[in-house]
Amino acid sequence: MSNDALIRIQDLKKEYVMGDTIVRALNGVTLEIGKNEYVAIMGPSGSGKSTMMNVLGCLDTPSDGEYYLNNHRVSELSDDQLAEVRNKEIGFVFQTFNLLPRSNILSNVELPLIYAGLKSSVRKEKALESLTKVGLGDRVHHKPNELSGGQRQRVAIARALVNNPSILLADEPTGNLDSKTGYEIMRIFEELYQQGNTIIVVTHEEEIAEHARRIIRLRDGKLESDTIVENPVLA
């Protein structure tokens, strides 16, 4: 495995104890993802893809094996260091948007910058820049319930990008959207990929995965296949 990969995982295992049963959500996965890759992680329910996302996003820790992010051995990081990695290295986009309903969208996008300790004027400038990237620079004072589902997901993408993270990690990003709006979101991902961002999309939808340049399939906690997409769908 190369040292210049953004993500390197080696023989990764994750087990959960449920009553008297041990569930092996990940069972010896080895792979790497380079900078400026556009990867879809797929698999049926119970395949381990959500667990993989949680491990890659430093939201959960593996039971065994190694995970290196930007050449940092994740298992050696303290809780505070992990929180810093989640804030600075990884931008999360969730199916349910996870926006604060009482705050306007500028304040929602500023949130990671508050954790990063930036002063107010810098936060506002960066948040506006990020919202402009996703076509919402003129909606900064609107609250989430004043926006459509697609616009809310664009706010979530702006928030994920505001810290210039190493990875944009999206979990079923079009799951709550109609097909037309979902296509618009995938067009934004394509633009971000073309600008040099590393994008990992976790999905169960083939038509969403086909926008990526590489598809990793999991089954029963193991790597089933890892293929290059010859003719990606260009949104």
SEFIVO-403417 format. One line per 2 residues: number of its first residue (from 1); their letters; for each residue x, y, z of N, C-alpha, C. Coordinates in steps of 0.2 Angstrom, whole numbers. Example, Ala and Ser with C-alpha at 12.3 -4.5 7.8 and 13.67 -1.06 7.14 Angstrom:
BEGIN
1 = as = 66/-28/39/62/-22/39/66/-16/39; 64/-11/35/68/-5/36/64/0/39
This chain:
BEGIN
1 = ms = 4/-6/0/0/0/0/4/6/0; 2/11/-4/7/17/-5/6/22/1
3 = nd = 11/26/3/11/31/8/8/37/6; 7/38/0/4/45/-2/-4/44/-3
5 = al = -7/39/-2/-14/38/-2/-17/43/4; -23/45/2/-27/49/7/-29/45/13
7 = ir = -32/39/11/-35/34/15/-32/28/14; -29/24/19/-27/18/19/-30/13/24
9 = iq = -33/8/23/-36/4/28/-33/-3/27; -31/-7/32/-28/-13/31/-31/-18/36
11 = dl = -34/-23/33/-37/-29/37/-42/-26/42; -46/-22/40/-51/-18/45/-56/-23/47
13 = kk = -57/-23/54/-63/-27/57/-67/-23/62; -73/-24/62/-78/-20/67/-83/-25/69
15 = ey = -83/-27/75/-88/-31/78/-92/-28/83; -98/-30/83/-103/-27/88/-106/-33/92
17 = vm = -107/-33/99/-110/-38/103/-117/-36/104; -121/-40/101/-129/-39/102/-131/-45/106
19 = gd = -132/-44/112/-134/-50/117/-129/-55/117; -131/-61/115/-126/-67/115/-123/-68/108
21 = ti = -124/-63/103/-122/-64/96/-116/-58/95; -111/-60/91/-106/-56/89/-107/-55/81
23 = vr = -109/-48/80/-110/-46/73/-104/-43/70; -101/-47/65/-95/-44/61/-97/-39/55
25 = al = -98/-33/57/-100/-28/52/-95/-27/47; -88/-27/49/-83/-27/44/-78/-33/45
27 = ng = -76/-36/40/-72/-43/42/-66/-43/37; -61/-39/39/-55/-39/35/-55/-36/29
29 = vt = -57/-29/29/-57/-25/23/-50/-21/22; -47/-22/16/-41/-18/14/-42/-14/8
31 = le = -41/-8/8/-41/-4/2/-38/3/3; -37/7/-2/-34/13/-1/-38/18/-6
33 = ig = -38/24/-4/-42/29/-9/-37/35/-9; -36/37/-15/-31/43/-16/-34/50/-16
35 = kn = -30/55/-16/-33/62/-17/-36/63/-23; -41/67/-23/-45/68/-29/-48/62/-33
37 = ey = -50/57/-29/-54/52/-31/-62/53/-30; -66/50/-34/-73/50/-33/-76/43/-33
39 = va = -77/41/-27/-78/34/-25/-85/33/-22; -89/28/-25/-95/26/-22/-94/19/-18
41 = im = -97/19/-12/-97/13/-8/-104/10/-8; -104/4/-10/-111/1/-11/-111/-6/-8
43 = gp = -118/-8/-7/-119/-14/-4/-126/-15/-1; -129/-21/-1/-136/-21/2/-136/-20/9
45 = sg = -142/-20/12/-143/-19/19/-139/-24/23; -135/-22/28/-131/-27/32/-124/-29/29
47 = sg = -122/-25/23/-116/-27/20/-110/-24/24; -111/-19/28/-106/-15/31/-104/-8/29
49 = ks = -108/-6/24/-106/1/21/-107/6/26; -112/6/30/-113/12/35/-108/11/40
51 = tm = -106/5/42/-100/5/47/-94/7/44; -93/6/38/-87/8/34/-87/16/34
53 = mn = -93/19/33/-93/26/32/-92/29/39; -94/26/45/-93/29/51/-86/28/53
55 = vl = -82/23/51/-75/22/52/-71/27/48; -73/28/42/-69/32/38/-70/39/40
57 = gc = -76/41/43/-77/48/46/-75/49/53; -72/44/56/-69/44/63/-75/45/68
59 = ld = -81/43/66/-87/43/70/-87/36/74; -83/31/72/-83/25/76/-76/22/75
61 = tp = -73/18/79/-67/15/79/-67/8/77; -62/5/73/-62/-2/71/-60/-6/77
63 = sd = -63/-13/77/-61/-17/83/-54/-20/81; -52/-20/75/-45/-23/73/-43/-20/66
65 = ge = -37/-20/65/-34/-18/59/-32/-10/59; -30/-7/54/-27/-1/54/-30/4/49
67 = yy = -31/10/51/-34/15/47/-29/21/47; -26/23/41/-22/29/41/-26/34/37
69 = ln = -27/40/39/-30/46/36/-24/51/35; -23/53/29/-17/58/28/-11/56/31
71 = nh = -9/49/31/-3/47/35/-4/47/42; -9/49/45/-10/49/52/-13/42/54
73 = rv = -10/39/59/-13/32/61/-19/34/66; -25/33/64/-31/35/67/-32/32/74
75 = se = -29/26/75/-30/23/82/-26/26/87; -21/30/85/-16/33/90/-19/40/92
77 = ls = -24/42/89/-27/49/90/-31/49/97; -31/54/101/-35/55/106/-42/57/104
79 = dd = -47/57/109/-54/60/107/-54/67/105; -50/71/108/-49/78/106/-46/79/99
81 = ql = -41/74/97/-38/74/90/-43/72/85; -47/67/87/-52/64/83/-57/69/81
83 = ae = -59/73/86/-64/78/85/-62/83/80; -55/85/81/-52/90/76/-52/87/69
85 = vr = -50/81/69/-50/78/62/-57/78/59; -62/76/63/-69/76/60/-70/83/57
87 = nk = -68/88/61/-70/95/59/-66/98/54; -60/96/53/-55/99/48/-54/95/42
89 = ei = -54/89/43/-52/84/37/-58/81/33; -64/81/37/-70/78/34/-76/82/34
91 = gf = -79/83/28/-85/86/27/-91/81/27; -95/81/31/-101/76/31/-107/79/27
93 = vf = -110/75/23/-117/76/20/-121/71/22; -127/72/25/-131/66/28/-138/67/24
95 = qt = -141/61/23/-147/60/20/-153/65/23; -152/66/30/-157/70/33/-155/77/34
97 = fn = -150/80/31/-148/86/30/-144/89/37; -148/87/43/-145/89/49/-143/96/50
99 = ll = -148/100/48/-148/108/49/-151/110/55; -149/116/58/-152/118/64/-158/122/62
101 = pr = -164/121/64/-170/124/61/-171/131/63; -169/133/68/-170/140/71/-165/145/68
103 = sn = -160/142/65/-154/147/63/-155/148/55; -153/154/53/-153/154/46/-147/150/43
105 = il = -147/150/36/-142/145/33/-135/148/33; -134/154/34/-127/157/35/-125/154/41
107 = sn = -129/155/47/-126/152/53/-125/145/53; -130/141/50/-129/134/49/-122/132/46
109 = ve = -120/136/41/-114/134/37/-108/136/41; -109/141/45/-103/144/50/-101/139/55
111 = lp = -106/134/57/-105/130/63/-98/127/63; -95/123/58/-89/120/59/-83/125/60
113 = li = -84/132/58/-79/137/59/-79/139/66; -85/139/69/-85/141/76/-81/136/80
115 = ya = -82/129/79/-78/124/82/-71/125/81; -69/128/75/-62/128/73/-59/135/76
117 = gl = -63/139/79/-61/145/83/-60/151/79; -63/151/73/-62/157/69/-66/163/71
119 = ks = -64/169/70/-67/175/72/-73/176/68; -78/180/70/-85/180/67/-84/183/60
121 = sv = -80/188/59/-80/191/52/-77/186/47; -72/182/49/-69/177/44/-74/172/43
123 = rk = -78/170/48/-83/164/48/-88/166/43; -91/172/43/-96/175/39/-94/175/31
125 = ek = -88/177/30/-85/178/24/-84/171/21; -81/166/24/-80/159/22/-87/156/21
127 = al = -92/157/25/-98/154/25/-102/156/18; -102/163/17/-105/166/11/-101/163/5
129 = es = -95/162/5/-91/160/-1/-93/152/-2; -94/148/3/-96/141/2/-103/141/0
131 = lt = -108/145/2/-115/145/0/-115/148/-8; -111/152/-9/-111/155/-16/-109/149/-21
133 = kv = -104/145/-19/-102/139/-23/-108/134/-25; -113/134/-20/-118/129/-21/-124/133/-24
135 = gl = -123/139/-26/-129/143/-29/-134/146/-24; -132/147/-18/-137/149/-13/-134/156/-9
137 = gd = -130/159/-13/-127/166/-10/-132/171/-9; -138/170/-12/-143/175/-11/-149/173/-6
139 = rv = -148/168/-3/-153/165/2/-150/165/9; -145/168/11/-141/167/17/-146/169/23
141 = hh = -151/173/23/-155/174/29/-161/170/29; -162/165/25/-167/161/25/-166/155/30
143 = kp = -171/153/33/-171/147/38/-172/140/34; -170/135/36/-170/129/32/-178/127/30
145 = ne = -183/129/34/-190/127/33/-192/131/27; -188/137/25/-190/141/20/-187/139/13
147 = ls = -184/133/13/-180/131/7/-183/124/5; -182/122/-1/-184/115/-4/-179/110/-1
149 = gg = -181/104/-2/-176/98/0/-170/99/-3; -170/100/-10/-163/101/-13/-159/107/-11
151 = qr = -162/112/-9/-159/118/-7/-156/116/0; -160/113/4/-157/111/11/-151/107/10
153 = qr = -151/102/5/-145/98/4/-139/102/2; -141/107/-2/-135/111/-4/-132/115/1
155 = va = -136/117/6/-134/120/12/-129/115/16; -131/109/16/-127/104/20/-121/103/16
157 = ia = -121/103/10/-114/103/6/-110/109/7; -113/115/7/-109/121/9/-106/120/16
159 = ra = -110/118/21/-107/117/27/-101/112/27; -102/107/23/-97/101/23/-90/104/20
161 = lv = -91/109/15/-85/111/12/-82/117/15; -85/120/20/-83/127/23/-76/127/26
163 = nn = -74/121/28/-67/121/31/-62/118/26; -64/118/20/-59/115/15/-56/108/17
165 = ps = -61/103/18/-59/97/21/-55/93/16; -52/87/18/-48/83/13/-53/78/10
167 = il = -59/77/13/-64/72/10/-71/75/11; -75/74/6/-82/75/7/-85/68/7
169 = la = -88/67/13/-91/60/14/-99/61/15; -102/58/10/-109/59/9/-113/52/10
171 = de = -117/52/14/-121/46/16/-128/46/13; -130/43/8/-136/43/4/-138/50/3
173 = pt = -134/54/0/-136/61/-1/-142/63/-4; -145/58/-9/-151/60/-12/-157/56/-10
175 = gn = -156/52/-4/-161/48/-2/-168/51/0; -168/57/2/-174/61/3/-176/65/-2
177 = ld = -173/65/-8/-175/69/-14/-178/66/-20; -182/70/-23/-185/67/-30/-179/66/-35
179 = sk = -180/62/-40/-175/61/-45/-172/67/-48; -176/72/-50/-173/78/-53/-169/82/-48
181 = tg = -171/83/-42/-167/86/-37/-160/82/-35; -161/76/-35/-155/71/-34/-150/72/-39
183 = ye = -152/73/-45/-148/74/-51/-144/80/-50; -148/86/-48/-144/92/-47/-139/92/-41
185 = im = -140/88/-36/-135/87/-31/-129/83/-34; -130/78/-38/-125/75/-41/-121/79/-46
187 = ri = -124/84/-49/-120/89/-53/-116/93/-49; -118/95/-43/-113/99/-38/-107/94/-36
189 = fe = -109/88/-35/-103/83/-33/-98/83/-39; -101/83/-45/-96/82/-51/-92/88/-51
191 = el = -95/94/-50/-91/101/-51/-86/101/-45; -88/98/-39/-83/98/-34/-77/94/-35
193 = yq = -79/88/-38/-73/83/-40/-69/86/-45; -72/90/-50/-68/93/-55/-63/98/-53
195 = qg = -65/101/-47/-61/106/-44/-56/103/-39; -55/97/-39/-50/94/-35/-52/91/-28
197 = nt = -59/90/-27/-61/88/-20/-61/80/-21; -60/77/-15/-60/69/-14/-67/68/-12
199 = ii = -71/64/-15/-78/63/-14/-79/55/-13; -82/54/-7/-84/47/-6/-92/47/-4
201 = vv = -96/43/-8/-103/43/-8/-105/36/-6; -108/35/0/-111/29/2/-118/29/0
203 = th = -120/24/-4/-127/23/-7/-129/16/-9; -135/15/-9/-137/8/-12/-140/9/-19
205 = ee = -140/15/-21/-143/16/-28/-138/16/-34; -139/11/-38/-134/10/-44/-133/17/-48
207 = ei = -139/20/-49/-139/26/-53/-135/32/-50; -135/32/-43/-131/37/-40/-123/35/-40
209 = ae = -122/28/-39/-115/26/-39/-112/27/-46; -116/27/-51/-113/27/-58/-110/34/-60
211 = ha = -111/39/-55/-109/46/-56/-101/46/-54; -99/41/-50/-93/41/-47/-88/38/-52
213 = rr = -81/38/-51/-76/35/-55/-74/28/-53; -76/26/-47/-74/20/-44/-80/18/-40
215 = ii = -81/11/-40/-86/8/-36/-84/3/-32; -84/3/-25/-82/-2/-20/-88/-5/-18
217 = rl = -89/-12/-19/-95/-15/-16/-93/-20/-10; -97/-19/-5/-96/-23/1/-102/-28/1
219 = rd = -100/-34/4/-105/-39/5/-103/-43/12; -108/-44/16/-106/-47/23/-100/-45/26
221 = gk = -99/-39/26/-93/-36/29/-86/-37/25; -86/-39/19/-80/-40/16/-80/-36/9
223 = le = -75/-35/6/-74/-32/0/-76/-37/-6; -81/-35/-9/-84/-40/-14/-80/-38/-21
225 = sd = -80/-32/-22/-77/-29/-29/-75/-22/-28; -70/-20/-32/-67/-13/-32/-66/-12/-40
227 = ti = -70/-8/-43/-70/-7/-50/-70/0/-52; -66/1/-58/-66/8/-61/-72/9/-65
229 = ve = -76/14/-65/-82/16/-69/-79/18/-76; -80/14/-81/-78/16/-88/-81/22/-91
231 = np = -88/22/-90/-92/28/-93/-96/31/-87; -93/35/-83/-97/38/-78/-103/42/-80
233 = vl = -108/43/-77/-114/47/-78/-111/54/-77; -111/59/-82/-109/66/-80/-115/70/-79
235 = a = -116/72/-73/-122/76/-72/-122/83/-75
